[in-house]
Amino acid sequence: MIKKIIVVIVIFIASVLVYVWDEMGQIPETELSKYYQKSPNYSASKHEFKNKFIDVFNNDINIPMSLELLGQWFFPEVETKPPHPLPFEKPNFKEIMESYPDKVQAIWFGHSSIFLRINGLNILIDPVFSDSVFPVPIFFKRFQPPIVELYDLPKIDIVLISHDHYDHLDKDTVRHFAGTSTSFIVPLGVESHLIYWGIESDKITNLDWWAATKVQGVEFIATPAQHFSGRNGIHQYKTLWASWVIRTNDKSVYFSGDTGFSTHFEDIGRQFGPFDVAFIETGQYNKAWQAVHLLPEESASAGYYLNTKVHFPIHWGMFDLSVHAWDEPIKLITRHCLKHKFELIEPYLGKVYTF
């Protein structure tokens, strides 16, 4: 009996380790990383990507995790989760496909997951449909089930990824598109994860900052962000992170991904603005990691420098990844945006927004 119990325990532990290993994906091989040495955003000596202005881990600006912060995380002093499920609308995708072909349409699924339709192209941005955003799925679980299932979506032409953190790159969602006609557009290095999870390499376009690709008249431009990457806590900076400009001849959309505040917003706004709508990170922040995440007042300023007509706050409303109250981001961004001339969307899960 003892031997049987030990065997069961060993099998269980081995299964967990295999699952966790699979979730972590695959960092670029040495041969592939040599290709990145052509990038001005890659350090050949350190074999890793770098931010434009700061080295988040090795310079004065870092990401401390103090005992006080850990205490707030495990014993929060505020409501970090909604007391009941958030209201939502079930989007009618058939109706969306048949309406407003000359407009930009967007649906927010919570956090940073966006469905975007532009020029008849169906795009998913940082889609996360899994129950958790952690390799061990009992942690960092969603506030509520997805408002739609992956199989409810219309045909997706493009999946656009900002970086490889779990709350932006979801293994199970990626695998849903393996063997389909869906293409992926990602920052340099992220293709290694996708290939490891079954996406064919010819379905992947990987871009450096300021590089672009065009699909059916829609241009996708990888633009800078101030963040970092890595899924296993050891191999940081091995893949690039990015924000995105998505534009046609007469429409322009911005997606921030995860980022700290820097002059890249002004650079992007000057070169590609004004934007019809900017999806800007506004949640899961803390002073301790201000270098790589926007505080609400910085999110409002980012919208100003980007020269956006509409500010659409994302990165909140679905996962508890910081120590602030779950609804603090939307309350504060509303206050900070009052002084600016752009329109602020207070997003509703599943609602179709037309720009």
N, C-alpha and C positions, 0 to 999 in steps of 0.2 A: 504493500500500500504506500509506504514512504517513497519507494522508487517511482511509482506511478505519479505521485504528487510532484516529485522533483521534475519528472519528464514534462508534466503539464506546465509547470512554472517556467521551465526552460523554453518550451515551445511558445508560451505566451510572450516571454521577454524577447525571444528571437523575432516573433511576428511584429511586435511593437517596433523593434529596431529596424526591421526591413521596411515597415511602413514609414517611419520617420526618415530613413535614408532616402526613400523614394520621393518624399515631400521636398527634400532639400534640393532636388534637381542635380544639375551638373555644371560646374564652373568650366570655362573654356580651357581646352587642352593647350599645352605649351606651344604647339605648332600654330594653333589658331591665334594665340595671343601675340605671336610675332607679327601678324597682320595688323594688329592694333597699334604697333609702334609708329605707324605712319600718322597716327592721330595726335594733334597738338594737346589733346586732353588725356594722353596716356604717358605715364612715367616708365620709360624703358628700364631704368635702374631698379625701380621698386616692383615692376611688373603689375601695375595697377592703374586705374583711372584716377583722376584728380579733379577737384573743384577749380573753378576759374580763379577765385580770390583767396580761398582758405583751404587748409588741410584739416578737416574736421577732427581727426583723431590725433594728429601729431603736432599740431600747433597750439597756441594758447587757447583757441576756441575748441572745446571738446564737448562730449556728451556725458556728463557725470550722472551716476545713479547713486544718490546718497541714501543713507539709512532712513532719513526722514521721508524721502520720496517713496522708498519702498514701503514704508509704514503706511503712507497715504494710499498707496496702490492696493495693499491688502486690507486696510481698514479705512475706507474712504469716509470723509466727513460730510460728503454731499451725495446726492443721488446721481451715480454715474450711469445708471440704466433707467429707461422710462418705467414708470409704475405700471403701465399697461401698453399693449401693442399700439404703435403709431398708426394713424389712419392712412389709407392708401386708395388709389384708383387702379382698377384692372385696365391696362391699356388695350385698346382695340387696334391691333396691328393691321388688320385688313383695311380699316378706315384710314389709318396713317399712310399705307401704301398708295391709296387712291386720292389723297388730298394734298394740297399745297406743294406741288412738285418744284415750285420755284422758291420755296422757303427753306430755312433751317429748322428742323424739329428735333427735340431732345426729350428724353425721359430719364429721370434720376431713380436709380434702384437703391439708393442709400450709399453712404460712404463716398467712394470715388467712382462707382460703377455707373456708366452713362451709355444709353443707346442714342446714337446720333444719326439722323438721316439728312443727307446733303447731296444735291444733284442726282437723286435716285439711288445713292450709295448707302447701304446699311452698315453702320460702324458700331462696334462695341469698344468702349474705352475702359481699360482696367477692370474687366468684368470679374467679379467674385461672387459665385453662387453657392459656395460651400458653407457649411455650418460654422466653421472656425477659421481664423487666420493665424494658426499656429501649427507647427508640425505634430504636436500632441493635441488632438482635437477637443480635449476636455477644457482647454483654456481659450480665452478670447473668442467666445461664441457670439453669434449674431443676436441682436435684440429680438428678432422675430424671423420667421421663414421668409425666403424670397417671395416677392409679390407675383412673380411668374417663374416658371421652370424653364430651363434651357430649351426643352423641346417645344415650348410655347412661342419661342421667338421666330420671327420671319427669317428667311435666308440671310445669313450674315456674310457680307462681302469682305470686311476688314475687321480684324481685332488689333487694336492699337494699345501698346503697353508702355508705361512710363518708366518702370524699373522693376526689379525682381523681388521686392519685399512681399510677404505673404498676403498683405491686404490689398495688393495691386496685381500680383501674378499668382493665380490660383490654379494649381495642378489639375484638379478635376474639371474645371471649366475649360482649360486648355485641351485636355484629352477628349472632351466632347466634340471638338472640331477636327480631331485627327481623322484622316481619310476623307474629309469633305473638301469642297472647293474653296473654303474660307482661307484667306491669306492673312498673314501676320506682318505688322510693321513694328519694329522694336529698336531700342538703342543697341549700340555695339555690345556684343557678348551675350545678350539675353537669348540669342538664338540657341545657345548651348543647352539651356533648360528645355526649350521647346522641342529640339531634336531628341533629347533624352526621353521626353514624354510622348514621342510618336508623331510629331509634326514633320512633314517632309521638308527638306531644306529648300526646295524650289518654291515652297509656299511662304518663305520668310524673306523679308527685306530688312536688313539691319543698317542703321544710319548713325553717323557721327553728328555732333552738334553742327547746325547750319547746313547740313546736307538735306536733300529733298528727293522725293519720288512722287510720281503722278499716277493716279488710277482713275480712269473714266472722267477726266477733266477736273479731278479733285487733287490738289497738291498737299502732301504731308511733309512738313518741315520739322526736323528735330531741333529744338532750341534749348539753351542752357537751363539748368536748375542747380540749386545748391543743396546737395543731399549726399547720399552714400548708398551702397548696395551690399548684398550678401544675405544668404539664407541659413547659414550654419553657425554664425557667431565667430567664425575663425577666418574665413576667406572673404574679407571685406574689399570693396573697390575693384573686384575682378570683372564686373560688368558695369556698363555706363548707365546713368540715369538721365532723364530728359523731361522737358516740357514739350508741348506740341502746338504748332500752328497748322490749322486745317483750312484751306481756302480754295475758292474758285475765282473766276473773273470778277464776281460781284458779291461774294460772301466771304466772311473771315471769322474763324472761331479759334479760341485759345484754350488750352488745357494745361494747368500748371504742374500736374503730378505732385510730388512732395518736394518742398523747397524751403529754404530759409530766405530771408529778405536780402536782396543785393541789387546791384545796378543792372542785372540782366533784364529786369522788367522794363526799365527805361530803354535799353537797347532793342528789345523785342517790339515794344510799342512804337518806337521811332521807325523801325524798319518795316513792320508789318501792320501796324494799327492804321485806323481805328478798327476795333473788333465789334462784330454784331453781338457777340456774347463771349464772356471769359469765365470758364469754370476754374475757380481759384480755391486752393486749400484753405479751409477755415475750421480747423478742429484737430483734436489729439495733440494739442500744443502744451508746452510747459516752458517756463523761463530757462530751465536746465538744458533744454535742447532747442533753444531759439535759433541756433546756427543752422538747423536743418528743417525747422517747421515754422510756419508763419503764425504769429500772434494775430488776433482779430484786427487790431489796428493796423498791422502790417499788411494783412490781406486787403483791407480797404485801400491802403496806399498803393498796393500792387495794381488794383483795378484802375486807379487814377493814372499811374505811369504807363500802363498798357494802353490807355485811351480806349476803354471799352464802353459800349453803349449800355450793356447789361452785365451786372456782376452776379454770377450764379455760385453761391458758396457750396463747396463739397468737402469731403473728408470728415463728415460728422453724421450722426443720426442712425448708425447701424452697429458700430463696434465700440467697446469701452477699452481704449488703448492709452488713456492718460488718467489724470486724477481730477479733472474739472467736471462739473455737473454736465450731464448729457446734453442739456439744452442751452448751456452757456454760450457755445459758439454762435448760434443764430441770434441770441439776444444781443451779444456784444457787437457782432458784425452789423446788425441793424442800426445800433447806436453810432458806430464809427462811420458808416456810409452816409449818414444824414448830411454831412458837410460836402459830399461830392455830388456831381451833377448826373452821374449815371443811375440807371434804374437798378434796384436790388431785388432779386427773386428770393422769396422765402419758400424754398422748394417743398413740394408735396409728393410723396412717394407715388410713382406710377403715372403722375399727371403728364400729359403731352404739352410741352411748351413750344410755341411757334415763334420764330424770330424773323 
